[in-house]
Each structure stands twice: as C-alpha cells, then as structure tokens.
Amino acid sequence: GKQKVVFLGTPEVAAQSLRALIAASQAPDAPFEIAAVISNPPAKQGRNKQLQSSPVHLAGEEAGIPVLTPAGLLKKHEGSAEFLEQMSTIAPDLCITAAYGQFLPKAFLSIPRLGTLNIHPSLLPKFRGASPVPRALEEGVDVTGVSVLFTVFEMDAGPIVACRELRLDGSEKATTLLPTLFEMGSELLLESLPGVLAGEHKQDGHGCIIQDDAAASHAAKMSKDEGKLWFTENAKYMHNRVRAFAGWPGTTAEFMISPREDTEEKITVKVITTRIKRETGGAVLGVHSLKMNEKGDAVVVTCDDGSQIEILELQPPGKKPMDARSFWNGVRGRNIERARVGWSTGKVPGSAA
C-alpha cells in the first residue's frame, strides 16, 4: 500500500505547499497518500470578528482530506491527549510541517515511523526560529534560501535533507520573499520525498547534512515597536528594516509639517517602499529637512550620518497608500522635517550591531 503522510500547517504559504503535495499524491505511481491535515483552530478575523478556518484547513477540506484542529499539542492544552491518540490511530509513516505555529512535543515526534519533515525558509543553521525571512532581510544578506529538514526536539536544529539558495537583489520585501521561498521549499520537498520514504535520508542523520550548531543564528519573533524609523542610523539599515517588516508590524516614521511655527503638525506615516540614495555618510546641511529627489519620484530623507534614503511609497494617516509625488503635493509647499530625537543607536555599516 501507499505510505501515509500527515501534513501540519496554517497560513496561505503552507496551503500552497499542501496543494502541491496533494497534486503529487494523486499521480498514479505516487508512493504516498495524505491521510490527514492538521491546522490551527479557526480564529476570529476581520472587523466583525467572525471565526475563519485557516487557509490550510480550507485546502484540506476542499480535497476531501480529514482535518484536525487541536488547540495545542502540550499536556496543558485541552484535548491534546485525544489528539495524540487520534494520531497514533492514523499511524502516519511521515509528518510534514510548514508554518504550523504550534510546538511539537516528543510525544508527537515519536509517532510517525520515518519522522517529521519541516520546510524552513532560511539556509540553516542560519536564522533558526520564528521570523527567518524578516531577520535575513533586516541583516541585508545577499543570499538566502530554504531548507527541508527533520524536526528534532530543539528548534530547527535537525538533520538537513536538502537546501536551495536564492540570490537577493536588495529590493525584496518579506511579504513577497516568504511565498517565493515556500514555493521553492515545496518543490524541494517533493524532490526529496521519494528518498525519505525509501529510507535514503533518515531522522538519525543518515544521508543528511548535520547542522553545525556553532554557526547557528537565531531569528527572534518580531515586536510591534521594531517598526519605528528614526533615521538615526545609516540609510542601509533603514531600507533593510522597511523590507524586513513589510506586512507586520510595518514601518512608520514621524514627520513634522511647518515645524517651529504656530501651525506645526506632527504626522505618523507608514513607510512602504524605499531605496538607498547614498550609503556613505558625510556632512549635510539641514539634515532633518525632507526634499523631493531630482527625478521627482521620491522623498529624500537624510540620516544622522549624512547617508540618504528615498521613500517611493508611503501612507499618511487616514489615507490610502500613495506614491511620493502625491504625498509631496499634499504637503503643498510647506516645510517638512523628520522628527528630531536626542539619541542614537549609532549603527553604521561595518560595525557590529
């Protein structure tokens, strides 16, 4: 008979992987079938706070595959014991996870005969953890990629079955890079699956690349206040943060319209798309003043070190996202500056963060 695979995932990027797996499992000579899909429980979403099933949940249902939605897999979670019992009854040969969002305890990891495979959007051992794509962009890496690995008890530390590199040009944002990497990861998973099912790559590390823990870096979860841009650092860092935190939490900057006048107005603007105008610092007059670039398609902000970043797309309070020209027209010739701050993290290129 065919080997049984159980898929665990939650968001749209994982649903994309699940759909690719389902399609592959329907080929006449496929060595596996998808026995069940596991996803986070329906969550309240939108303004009317209606319960909505996750994209993975919907993709599983659509394909007529049984879907289980435990609140969590640890002892403290209600229904976890029943869930683990259901899993033992299904008796999967292999589990596959992609952005599932729940911790997998040893009691779960011991169930599938061949182990659990995970799609992780970084070149492990770099960027283990919750936010690999934003942290790689924040760091400004030239190359990233995706790894397919066995899940072990320690986060993202298991033996690597396969990985694939992707070169970056410096304009990618988290919102577009994450789906790209998951798409690559799905292809890589499908290429690796026959070997895993045949026992050529094993969870004990046989036929795999063992990670060098000493070279590992951690991609910590993001927090809301990381999205504030003060321009006290070099333009390169500002640009990389806009790319990294696109989507959530987003990046914001505070601007003063008609500063030091009676009509002074402080606005918080969402910064959506940027590019580096000048990476090297240097003395600049009117370091706080905003101006339009020569081409007229970007608002130029000068950082404390004299480096310059161009804002191409932004969103003023209560308005829709707009290009720099529309924003500048709305300022109607008034003086506009970035808010002054009396401190600086003093980060410049080449120095340790």
KOLBA-500704 format. One record per atom (N, C-alpha, C): x, y negated, z. Coordinates in steps of 0.1 Angstrom, whole numbers, padded with zeros to 4 digits, always signed. Layout:
REM KOLBA-500704
XYZ ...
//
This chain:
REM KOLBA-500704
+0008+0012+0000 +0000+0000+0000 +0009-0013+0000 +0002-0024-0002 +0009-0037-0002 +0013-0041+0013 +0024-0048+0014 +0028-0053+0027 +0019-0065+0031 +0016-0066+0044 +0007-0076+0049 +0015-0089+0053 +0011-0100+0048 +0017-0113+0052 +0006-0121+0059 +0010-0128+0070 +0001-0138+0076 +0008-0151+0075 +0000-0161+0071 +0005-0175+0068 +0000-0184+0079 +0010-0192+0085 +0006-0202+0095 +0010-0216+0090 +0001-0226+0090 +0004-0239+0086 -0008-0248+0089 -0006-0261+0087 -0017-0271+0090 -0019-0281+0079 -0009-0290+0076 -0012-0302+0067 -0012-0298+0052 -0014-0308+0044 -0015-0307+0030 -0003-0301+0024 +0009-0305+0028 +0021-0299+0023 +0022-0284+0025 +0017-0279+0036 +0016-0265+0039 +0006-0258+0030 -0005-0265+0028 -0016-0259+0019 -0011-0256+0005 -0002-0265+0001 +0004-0264-0012 +0012-0251-0013 +0020-0248-0002 +0028-0236-0001 +0018-0224-0001 +0007-0225+0007 -0002-0214+0008 -0008-0210-0005 -0012-0221-0013 -0018-0218-0026 -0009-0211-0036 +0004-0215-0035 +0014-0208-0043 +0016-0194-0039 +0015-0191-0026 +0016-0177-0021 +0005-0169-0025 -0008-0175-0024 -0020-0168-0028 -0019-0164-0043 -0015-0173-0051 -0014-0171-0066 -0004-0159-0068 +0007-0160-0061 +0017-0149-0063 +0012-0135-0058 +0004-0136-0048 -0001-0123-0042 -0012-0116-0051 -0017-0124-0060 -0028-0119-0069 -0022-0113-0082 -0009-0114-0084 -0003-0108-0096 -0004-0092-0094 -0007-0085-0105 -0009-0071-0104 +0002-0063-0097 +0015-0067-0099 +0026-0060-0093 +0031-0066-0080 +0023-0075-0074 +0028-0082-0062 +0030-0072-0050 +0041-0073-0043 +0044-0063-0033 +0037-0067-0019 +0029-0078-0019 +0023-0082-0006 +0009-0087-0009 +0001-0088+0002 -0012-0095+0002 -0012-0104+0014 -0021-0114+0014 -0022-0123+0025 -0034-0118+0034 -0031-0113+0045 -0040-0107+0054 -0048-0117+0062 -0042-0128+0066 -0049-0138+0074 -0041-0151+0073 -0049-0162+0076 -0043-0175+0076 -0045-0181+0090 -0035-0187+0096 -0036-0193+0110 -0034-0208+0108 -0042-0216+0115 -0041-0231+0114 -0045-0237+0127 -0041-0250+0128 -0046-0258+0140 -0061-0259+0139 -0068-0260+0151 -0083-0261+0151 -0087-0274+0144 -0100-0274+0139 -0105-0286+0133 -0103-0298+0143 -0099-0310+0137 -0096-0322+0146 -0105-0333+0142 -0108-0342+0151 -0116-0354+0148 -0108-0363+0140 -0115-0368+0128 -0108-0377+0119 -0117-0387+0114 -0110-0398+0109 -0118-0409+0103 -0125-0417+0113 -0132-0428+0108 -0139-0437+0117 -0150-0431+0125 -0157-0421+0118 -0169-0415+0125 -0165-0403+0134 -0152-0401+0135 -0146-0390+0143 -0153-0377+0141 -0155-0373+0129 -0161-0360+0126 -0150-0350+0126 -0154-0338+0130 -0145-0327+0131 -0142-0322+0116 -0129-0322+0113 -0125-0318+0100 -0115-0306+0100 -0117-0296+0092 -0108-0285+0092 -0095-0289+0085 -0084-0283+0089 -0071-0287+0082 -0071-0283+0068 -0062-0289+0060 -0060-0285+0046 -0057-0270+0044 -0049-0265+0053 -0045-0250+0052 -0058-0242+0055 -0065-0246+0065 -0078-0239+0069 -0087-0238+0057 -0089-0249+0050 -0098-0250+0038 -0092-0242+0027 -0079-0242+0024 -0073-0234+0013 -0075-0219+0016 -0074-0215+0028 -0076-0201+0032 -0090-0197+0030 -0099-0205+0034 -0114-0202+0033 -0117-0201+0018 -0112-0211+0010 -0115-0211-0004 -0111-0198-0011 -0100-0192-0006 -0095-0180-0012 -0102-0167-0006 -0111-0170+0003 -0118-0158+0009 -0109-0150+0019 -0099-0157+0025 -0090-0151+0034 -0095-0154+0049 -0095-0144+0058 -0099-0147+0072 -0090-0158+0078 -0096-0168+0084 -0088-0179+0090 -0090-0179+0106 -0079-0180+0113 -0079-0180+0128 -0074-0194+0132 -0080-0200+0142 -0075-0214+0146 -0074-0215+0161 -0064-0208+0167 -0062-0209+0181 -0057-0223+0185 -0061-0227+0198 -0057-0240+0203 -0042-0240+0206 -0036-0229+0208 -0022-0228+0210 -0019-0213+0213 -0006-0210+0213 -0002-0196+0215 +0004-0193+0228 +0006-0203+0237 +0012-0201+0250 +0001-0196+0260 +0006-0190+0271 -0003-0185+0281 -0013-0195+0286 -0009-0208+0287 -0017-0218+0293 -0029-0222+0283 -0028-0218+0271 -0038-0222+0261 -0050-0211+0262 -0062-0217+0262 -0073-0208+0263 -0074-0199+0250 -0077-0187+0252 -0079-0178+0240 -0066-0173+0234 -0054-0176+0240 -0041-0172+0234 -0039-0157+0235 -0044-0151+0246 -0042-0136+0248 -0050-0129+0237 -0063-0134+0235 -0072-0128+0225 -0066-0129+0211 -0060-0141+0209 -0054-0143+0195 -0042-0133+0193 -0033-0132+0203 -0022-0123+0201 -0027-0109+0199 -0038-0105+0206 -0044-0092+0204 -0049-0090+0189 -0055-0101+0184 -0060-0100+0170 -0048-0098+0161 -0037-0106+0164 -0025-0105+0155 -0020-0090+0155 -0019-0084+0167 -0014-0071+0168 -0023-0061+0160 -0036-0064+0160 -0045-0055+0153 -0043-0057+0138 -0041-0069+0133 -0038-0071+0119 -0025-0064+0115 -0015-0064+0125 -0002-0058+0123 +0005-0062+0110 +0008-0075+0109 +0015-0080+0097 +0029-0075+0096 +0033-0073+0083 +0047-0070+0081 +0056-0082+0082 +0050-0094+0078 +0058-0106+0078 +0049-0118+0081 +0054-0127+0089 +0046-0140+0090 +0054-0151+0083 +0047-0161+0078 +0054-0172+0071 +0048-0185+0077 +0056-0194+0082 +0051-0207+0087 +0056-0219+0079 +0048-0229+0078 +0051-0241+0071 +0044-0252+0078 +0051-0261+0086 +0044-0272+0093 +0032-0268+0100 +0033-0257+0108 +0022-0252+0116 +0019-0261+0128 +0029-0266+0135 +0026-0276+0146 +0024-0270+0159 +0026-0256+0161 +0024-0250+0174 +0037-0243+0177 +0041-0242+0190 +0053-0235+0194 +0049-0220+0193 +0059-0212+0188 +0057-0197+0187 +0064-0190+0198 +0057-0184+0207 +0064-0178+0218 +0069-0164+0214 +0078-0158+0223 +0084-0145+0220 +0073-0134+0218 +0062-0135+0225 +0051-0126+0224 +0045-0126+0210 +0046-0137+0203 +0041-0138+0189 +0052-0133+0180 +0064-0138+0182 +0075-0134+0173 +0078-0119+0172 +0074-0112+0183 +0077-0098+0183 +0067-0089+0175 +0056-0096+0170 +0045-0088+0164 +0049-0084+0149 +0052-0094+0140 +0055-0089+0126 +0067-0080+0125 +0066-0069+0118 +0077-0059+0117 +0090-0065+0112 +0089-0074+0101 +0101-0079+0095 +0104-0093+0100 +0096-0098+0109 +0099-0112+0115 +0091-0123+0109 +0095-0135+0112 +0087-0147+0107 +0096-0156+0099 +0092-0160+0087 +0100-0169+0079 +0094-0183+0080 +0103-0193+0079 +0098-0207+0080 +0104-0215+0069 +0096-0224+0063 +0101-0234+0054 +0105-0247+0061 +0117-0251+0061 +0121-0263+0069 +0128-0273+0059 +0122-0285+0058 +0127-0295+0048 +0140-0302+0052 +0150-0294+0054 +0164-0300+0056 +0174-0290+0052 +0187-0294+0051 +0197-0284+0049 +0203-0280+0062 +0197-0270+0068 +0201-0266+0082 +0216-0262+0081 +0223-0264+0093 +0219-0268+0106 +0216-0283+0108 +0217-0291+0098 +0214-0305+0099 +0199-0307+0101 +0195-0317+0109 +0181-0321+0111 +0172-0310+0115 +0176-0302+0126 +0166-0293+0132 +0156-0302+0140 +0144-0297+0140 +0134-0304+0149 +0122-0309+0141 +0115-0319+0148 +0102-0323+0144 +0101-0331+0132 +0111-0340+0129 +0110-0350+0119 +0122-0350+0109 +0125-0339+0103 +0137-0338+0095 +0138-0348+0083 +0126-0350+0076 +0127-0359+0064 +0129-0373+0068 +0121-0379+0078 +0123-0393+0082 +0138-0395+0087 +0142-0385+0095 +0156-0388+0101 +0167-0387+0091 +0165-0379+0081 +0175-0378+0070 +0175-0391+0062 +0164-0397+0059 +0163-0409+0052 +0168-0421+0061 +0165-0421+0073 +0169-0431+0083 +0185-0431+0083 +0191-0420+0082 +0205-0419+0082 +0211-0422+0069 +0203-0423+0058 +0208-0427+0045 +0216-0416+0038 +0212-0403+0040 +0220-0392+0034 +0219-0393+0018 +0229-0388+0011 +0229-0388-0003 +0222-0375-0008 +0224-0364+0000 +0219-0351-0004 +0210-0345+0008 +0199-0340+0005 +0191-0333+0015 +0187-0320+0008 +0176-0314+0014 +0172-0301+0007 +0162-0294+0016 +0161-0281+0014 +0151-0273+0021 +0157-0259+0024 +0154-0254+0035 +0159-0241+0040 +0147-0231+0042 +0149-0219+0038 +0140-0208+0042 +0147-0199+0052 +0142-0198+0064 +0150-0191+0075 +0141-0183+0083 +0147-0174+0091 +0139-0166+0100 +0137-0174+0113 +0125-0174+0119 +0123-0181+0131 +0128-0173+0143 +0136-0179+0151 +0140-0173+0164 +0135-0182+0175 +0137-0177+0187 +0131-0185+0199 +0136-0199+0199 +0149-0201+0196 +0154-0215+0196 +0150-0222+0183 +0146-0235+0184 +0140-0242+0173 +0150-0243+0161 +0145-0238+0149 +0152-0240+0137 +0166-0235+0137 +0169-0225+0145 +0183-0220+0146 +0185-0207+0140 +0175-0201+0134 +0176-0187+0129 +0184-0185+0117 +0187-0173+0113 +0194-0169+0101 +0188-0175+0088 +0196-0181+0079 +0190-0187+0067 +0190-0177+0055 +0178-0175+0049 +0177-0166+0038 +0182-0173+0025 +0178-0186+0024 +0181-0193+0012 +0180-0208+0014 +0188-0216+0007 +0185-0231+0008 +0188-0237-0005 +0182-0249-0008 +0184-0255-0020 +0186-0270-0018 +0195-0276-0025 +0199-0290-0024 +0190-0299-0033 +0189-0312-0028 +0182-0322-0036 +0190-0335-0035 +0195-0340-0046 +0203-0353-0046 +0193-0365-0045 +0196-0375-0037 +0187-0386-0035 +0193-0399-0042 +0185-0408-0047 +0190-0420-0053 +0189-0432-0044 +0183-0430-0032 +0183-0442-0023 +0170-0449-0023 +0160-0445-0031 +0147-0452-0032 +0136-0443-0026 +0139-0430-0024 +0128-0421-0019 +0123-0426-0006 +0110-0423-0004 +0103-0425+0009 +0098-0412+0015 +0097-0412+0028 +0092-0399+0035 +0079-0394+0029 +0070-0403+0025 +0057-0399+0020 +0058-0391+0007 +0068-0394-0001 +0069-0386-0014 +0080-0375-0013 +0090-0377-0005 +0101-0367-0004 +0096-0354+0003 +0087-0356+0013 +0082-0344+0021 +0075-0334+0011 +0065-0339+0003 +0058-0330-0006 +0068-0324-0016 +0078-0332-0021 +0088-0327-0031 +0096-0315-0025 +0100-0317-0012 +0108-0307-0005 +0100-0294-0003 +0087-0296+0001 +0079-0284+0004 +0076-0277-0009 +0075-0284-0020 +0073-0277-0033 +0085-0269-0036 +0097-0275-0034 +0109-0267-0037 +0110-0255-0027 +0106-0257-0015 +0106-0247-0004 +0097-0235-0008 +0085-0239-0014 +0076-0228-0018 +0082-0219-0029 +0088-0226-0038 +0095-0218-0049 +0106-0209-0044 +0114-0215-0035 +0125-0208-0029 +0119-0196-0020 +0108-0198-0013 +0102-0187-0005 +0098-0176-0014 +0091-0180-0026 +0086-0169-0035 +0098-0161-0041 +0109-0168-0044 +0121-0162-0049 +0127-0152-0039 +0126-0156-0026 +0133-0149-0015 +0125-0137-0011 +0111-0138-0012 +0102-0128-0006 +0105-0114-0010 +0107-0110-0023 +0109-0096-0026 +0121-0090-0018 +0132-0098-0017 +0143-0093-0010 +0141-0092+0005 +0133-0101+0011 +0129-0099+0025 +0120-0087+0027 +0110-0085+0019 +0101-0074+0020 +0108-0061+0018 +0119-0061+0010 +0126-0049+0007 +0137-0046+0018 +0139-0055+0027 +0148-0054+0038 +0163-0058+0035 +0164-0066+0024 +0177-0071+0020 +0182-0082+0029 +0172-0090+0034 +0175-0101+0043 +0167-0098+0056 +0174-0097+0067 +0168-0093+0079 +0169-0104+0090 +0159-0103+0100 +0159-0113+0110 +0171-0112+0120 +0178-0100+0119 +0190-0099+0128 +0202-0106+0121 +0200-0112+0109 +0211-0119+0102 +0217-0111+0090 +0213-0099+0089 +0218-0091+0077 +0214-0097+0064 +0224-0100+0055 +0221-0106+0042 +0217-0120+0043 +0220-0127+0054 +0216-0141+0056 +0229-0150+0059 +0227-0163+0059 +0237-0172+0063 +0234-0175+0078 +0244-0173+0087 +0242-0176+0101 +0246-0190+0103 +0237-0197+0110 +0239-0212+0112 +0251-0214+0122 +0258-0225+0119 +0269-0230+0128 +0263-0240+0138 +0260-0235+0150 +0253-0243+0160 +0261-0256+0163 +0274-0255+0162 +0283-0267+0165 +0280-0278+0155 +0276-0275+0143 +0274-0285+0132 +0259-0290+0132 +0251-0285+0141 +0237-0289+0141 +0234-0303+0145 +0224-0309+0139 +0219-0323+0144 +0204-0322+0146 +0199-0330+0155 +0185-0330+0159 +0177-0341+0153 +0166-0337+0148 +0157-0347+0142 +0145-0350+0151 +0147-0359+0160 +0137-0361+0171 +0124-0367+0165 +0113-0364+0172 +0100-0369+0169 +0100-0384+0168 +0092-0390+0160 +0093-0404+0158 +0083-0411+0169 +0086-0423+0173 +0077-0430+0182 +0072-0443+0175 +0061-0448+0179 +0055-0459+0172 +0064-0472+0172 +0071-0474+0182 +0079-0487+0183 +0092-0486+0175 +0095-0475+0168 +0107-0474+0160 +0104-0482+0147 +0092-0485+0143 +0089-0491+0131 +0091-0506+0130 +0095-0512+0141 +0097-0527+0141 +0110-0531+0135 +0110-0540+0125 +0122-0545+0118 +0125-0559+0124 +0137-0560+0130 +0141-0573+0135 +0152-0580+0126 +0158-0572+0117 +0168-0578+0108 +0181-0582+0115 +0183-0577+0127 +0195-0580+0135 +0206-0570+0130 +0202-0560+0123 +0212-0550+0118 +0214-0552+0103 +0223-0545+0097 +0226-0546+0083 +0215-0542+0074 +0214-0548+0062 +0203-0546+0053 +0201-0531+0050 +0212-0524+0049 +0211-0510+0046 +0203-0502+0056 +0205-0505+0069 +0197-0498+0079 +0182-0502+0078 +0179-0515+0075 +0165-0519+0074 +0159-0512+0063 +0165-0511+0051 +0160-0504+0039 +0157-0489+0042 +0167-0483+0049 +0165-0469+0052 +0154-0466+0062 +0152-0476+0071 +0140-0474+0081 +0127-0475+0074 +0126-0485+0064 +0114-0486+0056 +0111-0473+0049 +0121-0467+0043 +0119-0454+0036 +0115-0443+0046 +0122-0443+0057 +0120-0432+0067 +0106-0432+0073 +0102-0444+0077 +0090-0445+0085 +0077-0448+0076 +0079-0447+0063 +0067-0449+0054 +0057-0439+0058 +0044-0442+0057 +0034-0433+0062 +0032-0436+0077 +0038-0428+0086 +0037-0431+0100 +0051-0432+0106 +0054-0441+0115 +0045-0452+0120 +0044-0464+0111 +0050-0464+0100 +0051-0476+0091 +0061-0486+0097 +0065-0496+0089 +0074-0506+0094 +0068-0520+0093 +0070-0527+0104 +0064-0541+0105 +0075-0551+0108 +0073-0563+0103 +0082-0575+0106 +0074-0587+0111 +0080-0595+0119 +0073-0607+0123 +0078-0619+0116 +0069-0626+0110 +0073-0639+0102 +0066-0651+0109 +0073-0662+0108 +0068-0675+0113 +0065-0684+0101 +0053-0688+0099 +0049-0698+0089 +0049-0712+0095 +0055-0721+0088 +0057-0735+0093 +0063-0735+0108 +0074-0729+0110 +0080-0728+0123 +0083-0742+0128 +0082-0743+0142 +0086-0756+0149 +0077-0768+0144 +0065-0765+0139 +0056-0775+0136 +0043-0773+0143 +0034-0782+0143 +0021-0781+0151 +0013-0769+0145 +0014-0766+0132 +0006-0756+0126 +0013-0742+0126 +0024-0741+0134 +0031-0728+0134 +0022-0716+0136 +0025-0706+0128 +0017-0694+0128 +0026-0682+0127 +0024-0672+0137 +0032-0660+0137 +0024-0649+0131 +0029-0642+0121 +0022-0631+0115 +0030-0618+0115 +0023-0607+0117 +0030-0594+0117 +0026-0587+0103 +0036-0585+0095 +0034-0580+0082 +0039-0566+0081 +0032-0557+0074 +0036-0543+0072 +0046-0544+0059 +0058-0539+0061 +0068-0539+0050 +0067-0525+0043 +0063-0525+0031 +0061-0512+0024 +0072-0507+0015 +0077-0516+0006 +0088-0512-0003 +0099-0523-0003 +0111-0518-0002 +0123-0527-0002 +0134-0522-0011 +0144-0531-0013 +0156-0526-0019 +0167-0535-0013 +0179-0530-0014 +0191-0538-0009 +0195-0548-0019 +0196-0560-0015 +0201-0570-0025 +0216-0572-0023 +0221-0572-0011 +0235-0574-0008 +0239-0566+0005 +0247-0556+0004 +0250-0548+0015 +0261-0554+0024 +0270-0561+0018 +0281-0567+0026 +0276-0580+0032 +0281-0582+0044 +0277-0594+0052 +0285-0606+0047 +0284-0617+0055 +0292-0629+0052 +0284-0641+0057 +0290-0652+0057 +0284-0664+0062 +0273-0669+0053 +0261-0672+0059 +0250-0676+0050 +0243-0688+0058 +0239-0698+0050 +0232-0709+0056 +0217-0705+0058 +0211-0710+0068 +0197-0707+0070 +0194-0692+0070 +0201-0685+0079 +0200-0671+0080 +0185-0666+0083 +0177-0674+0089 +0163-0670+0092 +0153-0672+0081 +0157-0681+0072 +0147-0685+0061 +0145-0674+0051 +0132-0673+0047 +0128-0663+0037 +0128-0671+0024 +0132-0665+0013 +0131-0671+0000 +0127-0661-0011 +0123-0666-0023 +0120-0657-0034 +0133-0654-0041 +0135-0643-0047 +0147-0640-0055 +0146-0646-0069 +0157-0646-0076 +0158-0653-0089 +0147-0648-0099 +0145-0634-0099 +0135-0628-0108 +0121-0631-0104 +0119-0635-0092 +0105-0638-0087 +0097-0626-0084 +0104-0614-0081 +0096-0602-0078 +0098-0597-0064 +0106-0605-0056 +0109-0600-0043 +0111-0612-0033 +0107-0610-0020 +0110-0619-0010 +0124-0615-0004 +0133-0624-0003 +0146-0621+0002 +0147-0624+0017 +0151-0614+0025 +0154-0617+0039 +0168-0615+0042 +0174-0624+0049 +0189-0623+0053 +0190-0618+0067 +0198-0608+0069 +0200-0602+0082 +0211-0610+0089 +0212-0607+0102 +0221-0614+0111 +0236-0614+0106 +0240-0603+0099 +0254-0602+0095 +0256-0609+0081 +0245-0614+0075 +0246-0620+0062 +0242-0611+0050 +0240-0598+0053 +0236-0589+0043 +0221-0593+0039 +0216-0588+0028 +0203-0592+0023 +0194-0581+0018 +0182-0581+0022 +0172-0571+0018 +0161-0578+0010 +0156-0571+0000 +0145-0577-0008 +0132-0569-0005 +0121-0576-0001 +0108-0569+0001 +0100-0570-0012 +0097-0559-0018 +0089-0558-0030 +0074-0557-0028 +0071-0551-0017 +0056-0548-0015 +0054-0549+0000 +0043-0556+0004 +0040-0558+0018 +0025-0560+0020 +0021-0559+0033 +0007-0561+0036 +0005-0570+0048 +0000-0583+0045 -0003-0592+0055 -0015-0588+0064 -0016-0593+0076 -0027-0589+0085 -0041-0591+0078 -0049-0580+0079 -0063-0581+0074 -0064-0581+0059 -0053-0579+0052 -0053-0578+0037 -0049-0565+0032 -0051-0563+0019 -0046-0550+0012 -0031-0552+0009 -0024-0540+0007 -0010-0541+0003 -0009-0550-0010 +0002-0558-0011 +0003-0566-0023 +0018-0567-0027 +0020-0572-0039 +0034-0574-0043 +0039-0588-0037 +0053-0589-0038 +0059-0601-0032 +0054-0614-0037 +0052-0614-0050 +0047-0627-0057 +0034-0631-0051 +0024-0622-0050 +0011-0625-0044 +0012-0630-0030 +0021-0624-0022 +0023-0628-0008 +0029-0643-0008 +0039-0645-0016 +0046-0658-0017 +0036-0669-0021 +0027-0666-0031 +0017-0676-0035 +0008-0679-0023 +0005-0669-0015 -0004-0671-0003 +0002-0680+0007 +0015-0681+0007 +0022-0689+0017 +0021-0704+0013 +0018-0706+0000 +0015-0720-0005 +0026-0730-0002 +0039-0726-0004 +0050-0736-0003 +0054-0740+0011 +0047-0734+0021 +0051-0737+0035 +0064-0730+0038 +0071-0735+0048 +0084-0729+0052 +0081-0716+0059 +0088-0706+0056 +0086-0693+0063 +0099-0687+0067 +0100-0682+0080 +0112-0676+0085 +0109-0663+0092 +0119-0655+0093 +0117-0643+0102 +0118-0647+0116 +0111-0640+0125 +0111-0644+0139 +0125-0642+0145 +0128-0652+0153 +0142-0651+0159 +0142-0642+0172 +0152-0634+0173 +0154-0626+0185 +0167-0629+0191 +0168-0629+0204 +0181-0633+0211 +0190-0621+0213 +0187-0610+0207 +0196-0598+0210 +0198-0591+0197 +0208-0582+0197 +0210-0574+0185 +0216-0561+0189 +0213-0550+0181 +0219-0537+0184 +0232-0537+0177 +0235-0547+0169 +0248-0549+0163 +0253-0538+0154 +0244-0530+0148 +0248-0519+0139 +0252-0524+0126 +0264-0521+0122 +0269-0524+0108 +0274-0511+0102 +0274-0511+0089 +0278-0498+0082 +0292-0494+0086 +0294-0481+0088 +0307-0476+0091 +0309-0474+0106 +0300-0481+0114 +0302-0479+0129 +0293-0468+0133 +0296-0462+0144 +0288-0451+0150 +0275-0457+0155 +0264-0450+0153 +0251-0455+0158 +0251-0455+0173 
//
